[in-house]
Amino acid sequence: MGGMIRPRFLVFAACLLALGGADLRAASPPAVHGEAAILVDVRSGRVLYNKNSRAPRAVASTQKLLTALIVAESGNLWEMVTIKPSDTTAAPTKLYLKAGQKYSRFELLQALLVRSANDVACALARDNAGSVEAFAAKMNSRAKQLGANASHFVNPNGLPAESQHSTARDMAIIARNAYAHPVLRRIVATKSFEFHFADGRVRELVNTNRVLRTFPFCTGMKTGYTNAAGHCLVSSGQNNGRDVIAVVLGSNKKHVYDDSQKLLEWGLRL
């Protein structure tokens, strides 16, 4: 599996496989109701579970992980972004930012990943590349660099668009690289924070990831939902030196969180 892999992880991952591979195989993986899913070991990239992981489909707001990765890798996160009128038109999930307001890129990244605001995604994309269209080109280029070759992105927020798609496998690759970025790893683990609007208002933003809020071993990452994509969740977990990432796509509200938690538990051998 492609994506970022740190050399120091290789020996450790080999030890994990040698010492603990048998007990993972002994327990049957949980049933997953989503149309596609994958579970990967973060350190080695090894695929632990797979269900239609190469099937192209809409992934909704989970693709904001790639948006965030590009912005974070560009740096200067405390520089201010001035909101433009074009940034405010994305619906339905918005913070209702107003043109002329100024926020740091870091503040906007928090709002993007914790509350999944679509207007924030547009502001970050336009600030980074000059336009949403130019940013989508950067998304496609970066995805290919990471090895996520079956994806094509049209916007930074995951709202439905013709020819926009990814796969569970590609989203796992993207998530694994986001997980390796220290700023993003801290943000996706944020359960809630106070967002200070430029006009003086303060609003508590609660993470949309229910698994993060209720499962102590969960460390992030990103939810998503549209009619076309169904309920989607990229989630990560950590226990006893083991890190795993689960991707569940095309599920429903009843099962997406439970199935994701079960995958994390199975992968972490809880």
C-alpha positions as CSV (number, residue, x, y, z in Angstrom):
1,M,0.0,0.0,0.0
2,G,1.4,3.4,-0.9
3,G,1.7,6.6,1.1
4,M,4.0,7.9,3.8
5,I,6.0,5.3,5.6
6,R,8.8,6.1,8.1
7,P,11.9,3.8,8.0
8,R,11.9,3.4,11.8
9,F,8.5,1.8,11.6
10,L,9.6,-1.1,9.5
11,V,11.5,-3.2,12.1
12,F,8.8,-2.4,14.7
13,A,6.0,-3.5,12.3
14,A,7.9,-6.7,11.5
15,C,8.1,-7.5,15.2
16,L,4.4,-6.9,15.6
17,L,3.6,-9.3,12.7
18,A,6.0,-11.9,14.1
19,L,4.7,-11.7,17.7
20,G,1.1,-10.9,17.3
21,G,0.0,-11.9,13.8
22,A,-1.5,-15.2,14.9
23,D,-4.0,-13.7,17.4
24,L,-5.3,-11.2,14.9
25,R,-6.0,-14.0,12.4
26,A,-7.6,-16.2,15.1
27,A,-10.4,-13.7,15.7
28,S,-12.8,-13.2,12.8
29,P,-13.1,-9.6,11.6
30,P,-16.4,-7.8,12.3
31,A,-19.1,-7.6,9.8
32,V,-19.2,-4.2,8.1
33,H,-22.5,-2.9,6.7
34,G,-20.9,-0.2,4.5
35,E,-20.4,-0.7,0.8
36,A,-16.7,-0.4,1.1
37,A,-14.2,-0.5,4.0
38,I,-10.5,-1.0,4.8
39,L,-8.4,-1.3,7.9
40,V,-4.7,-0.6,7.8
41,D,-1.8,-0.7,10.2
42,V,-0.4,2.9,10.2
43,R,3.2,2.0,10.8
44,S,3.6,-0.7,8.2
45,G,0.8,0.1,5.8
46,R,-0.3,-3.5,6.0
47,V,-4.0,-4.1,5.0
48,L,-5.7,-5.9,7.9
49,Y,-9.3,-5.9,6.5
50,N,-10.7,-5.2,3.1
51,K,-14.2,-4.9,1.6
52,N,-14.5,-3.4,-1.9
53,S,-11.7,-1.1,-1.0
54,R,-10.8,-0.3,-4.7
55,A,-14.3,0.4,-5.8
56,P,-14.7,4.1,-6.9
57,R,-17.4,6.0,-5.1
58,A,-18.2,9.4,-3.5
59,V,-16.5,9.9,-0.1
60,A,-18.2,13.1,1.0
61,S,-16.3,15.2,3.6
62,T,-13.7,12.6,4.4
63,Q,-11.8,14.1,1.4
64,K,-11.3,17.2,3.6
65,L,-8.4,15.2,5.0
66,L,-6.6,15.8,1.8
67,T,-7.6,19.5,1.8
68,A,-6.2,19.8,5.3
69,L,-3.0,17.9,4.4
70,I,-2.2,20.3,1.5
71,V,-2.8,23.4,3.6
72,A,-0.8,22.0,6.5
73,E,2.1,21.0,4.3
74,S,2.1,24.6,2.8
75,G,3.0,26.0,6.2
76,N,2.6,29.5,7.7
77,L,-0.5,28.3,9.6
78,W,-0.7,31.5,11.7
79,E,-0.9,33.8,8.7
80,M,-4.3,35.4,8.3
81,V,-6.9,34.5,5.7
82,T,-9.3,37.3,4.6
83,I,-12.7,35.8,3.7
84,K,-13.9,36.5,0.2
85,P,-17.6,36.6,-1.0
86,S,-17.0,33.4,-3.0
87,D,-15.9,31.5,0.1
88,T,-19.4,32.0,1.8
89,T,-21.6,30.2,-0.8
90,A,-20.9,26.6,0.0
91,A,-23.8,24.8,1.7
92,P,-25.3,23.1,3.7
93,T,-22.8,22.8,6.6
94,K,-21.3,26.2,7.2
95,L,-19.9,28.5,9.9
96,Y,-21.5,31.4,8.0
97,L,-18.2,33.3,7.8
98,K,-18.6,36.8,6.4
99,A,-16.6,38.5,3.7
100,G,-13.9,40.7,5.1
101,Q,-13.4,38.7,8.3
102,K,-9.9,37.4,9.0
103,Y,-8.9,34.1,10.6
104,S,-5.6,32.3,10.8
105,R,-5.1,29.2,8.7
106,F,-4.8,27.2,11.9
107,E,-8.2,28.3,13.2
108,L,-9.8,27.5,9.9
109,L,-8.1,24.0,9.8
110,Q,-9.6,23.3,13.2
111,A,-13.1,24.3,12.0
112,L,-12.6,22.3,8.9
113,L,-11.7,19.0,10.6
114,V,-13.7,19.3,13.8
115,R,-17.0,20.7,12.5
116,S,-16.6,20.0,8.7
117,A,-17.6,23.5,7.6
118,N,-17.8,23.8,3.8
119,D,-17.3,27.5,3.6
120,V,-14.1,27.1,5.6
121,A,-12.9,24.5,3.0
122,C,-13.5,27.0,0.2
123,A,-11.7,29.7,2.0
124,L,-8.6,27.6,2.7
125,A,-8.6,26.3,-0.9
126,R,-8.9,29.7,-2.5
127,D,-6.2,31.1,-0.1
128,N,-3.9,28.3,-0.9
129,A,-4.2,28.1,-4.7
130,G,-6.1,31.2,-5.8
131,S,-9.3,29.4,-6.7
132,V,-11.2,26.2,-5.8
133,E,-10.5,24.9,-9.3
134,A,-6.8,25.4,-9.0
135,F,-6.8,23.8,-5.5
136,A,-8.6,20.8,-6.9
137,A,-5.8,20.4,-9.4
138,K,-3.4,20.4,-6.4
139,M,-5.5,17.8,-4.7
140,N,-5.3,15.5,-7.7
141,S,-1.5,16.0,-8.0
142,R,-0.9,15.4,-4.3
143,A,-3.1,12.3,-4.3
144,K,-1.1,10.8,-7.1
145,Q,2.2,11.6,-5.3
146,L,0.9,9.7,-2.3
147,G,-0.2,6.7,-4.4
148,A,-3.9,7.4,-4.3
149,N,-4.2,6.8,-8.0
150,A,-7.9,5.9,-8.2
151,S,-9.2,9.3,-7.0
152,H,-10.3,12.4,-8.8
153,F,-11.3,15.5,-6.8
154,V,-13.3,18.5,-8.1
155,N,-13.7,20.5,-4.9
156,P,-12.1,20.8,-1.4
157,N,-15.2,19.9,0.7
158,G,-16.7,16.7,-0.8
159,L,-20.0,18.1,-2.0
160,P,-21.4,16.2,-4.9
161,A,-19.7,16.9,-8.2
162,E,-19.6,15.1,-11.5
163,S,-16.5,12.9,-11.9
164,Q,-15.5,13.3,-8.3
165,H,-14.7,10.0,-6.6
166,S,-12.2,8.1,-4.5
167,T,-11.9,4.7,-2.9
168,A,-11.6,3.3,0.6
169,R,-8.0,2.3,-0.2
170,D,-7.1,5.8,-1.4
171,M,-8.7,7.5,1.6
172,A,-6.7,5.2,3.8
173,I,-3.5,6.3,2.1
174,I,-4.5,10.0,2.4
175,A,-5.5,9.5,6.1
176,R,-2.2,7.7,6.9
177,N,-0.3,10.7,5.6
178,A,-2.5,13.1,7.5
179,Y,-2.0,11.1,10.6
180,A,1.8,11.5,10.2
181,H,1.5,15.3,10.2
182,P,1.7,16.4,13.9
183,V,-0.5,19.4,13.5
184,L,-3.3,17.5,11.8
185,R,-3.0,14.6,14.1
186,R,-3.6,16.9,17.1
187,I,-6.5,18.6,15.4
188,V,-8.4,15.5,14.3
189,A,-8.2,14.3,18.0
190,T,-9.9,17.5,19.2
191,K,-13.3,16.7,20.7
192,S,-14.4,20.3,20.9
193,F,-13.0,23.8,21.0
194,E,-14.2,27.4,21.1
195,F,-14.2,29.2,17.7
196,H,-13.8,32.9,18.0
197,F,-15.5,34.8,15.2
198,A,-14.1,38.1,14.0
199,D,-17.2,39.9,15.1
200,G,-16.7,38.8,18.8
201,R,-19.0,35.9,18.9
202,V,-17.8,32.6,20.4
203,R,-19.2,29.2,19.5
204,E,-18.2,25.8,20.8
205,L,-17.6,23.5,17.9
206,V,-18.1,19.8,18.8
207,N,-16.4,17.1,16.7
208,T,-18.8,15.3,14.4
209,N,-17.0,12.0,15.0
210,R,-19.0,10.1,17.6
211,V,-16.4,7.4,17.9
212,L,-13.9,9.9,19.0
213,R,-16.2,11.3,21.6
214,T,-17.2,7.9,23.1
215,F,-14.4,5.4,22.4
216,P,-11.3,6.0,24.5
217,F,-8.9,4.4,22.0
218,C,-10.0,6.5,19.1
219,T,-7.6,9.3,18.0
220,G,-9.6,10.9,15.1
221,M,-10.2,11.4,12.1
222,K,-13.0,12.7,9.8
223,T,-16.7,12.1,9.1
224,G,-18.7,12.6,5.9
225,Y,-22.2,12.4,4.5
226,T,-24.1,13.2,1.3
227,N,-27.0,11.5,-0.3
228,A,-24.6,10.2,-3.0
229,A,-21.9,9.0,-0.6
230,G,-24.0,7.8,2.3
231,H,-22.5,7.9,5.8
232,C,-18.7,7.7,5.7
233,L,-16.1,7.7,8.4
234,V,-12.3,7.6,8.5
235,S,-11.3,6.8,12.0
236,S,-8.0,6.1,13.8
237,G,-7.1,4.3,17.0
238,Q,-4.1,3.6,19.1
239,N,-3.3,1.1,21.9
240,N,0.0,-0.4,23.2
241,G,2.1,1.0,20.4
242,R,-0.2,-0.1,17.7
243,D,-1.9,2.5,15.4
244,V,-4.7,1.6,12.9
245,I,-6.9,3.5,10.5
246,A,-10.3,2.3,9.5
247,V,-12.3,3.6,6.5
248,V,-16.0,2.9,6.1
249,L,-17.8,4.3,3.1
250,G,-21.4,4.0,1.9
251,S,-22.9,3.1,5.2
252,N,-25.9,4.5,7.1
253,K,-26.3,6.5,10.3
254,K,-27.2,3.4,12.4
255,H,-24.1,1.4,11.5
256,V,-21.2,3.7,10.4
257,Y,-20.0,4.5,13.9
258,D,-20.5,1.0,15.4
259,D,-18.8,-0.7,12.5
260,S,-15.9,1.8,12.6
261,Q,-15.4,1.2,16.3
262,K,-15.6,-2.6,15.9
263,L,-12.9,-2.4,13.2
264,L,-10.7,-0.3,15.4
265,E,-11.2,-2.7,18.3
266,W,-10.4,-5.7,16.1
267,G,-7.3,-4.0,14.7
268,L,-6.1,-2.9,18.1
269,R,-6.7,-6.4,19.5
270,L,-8.9,-5.1,22.3
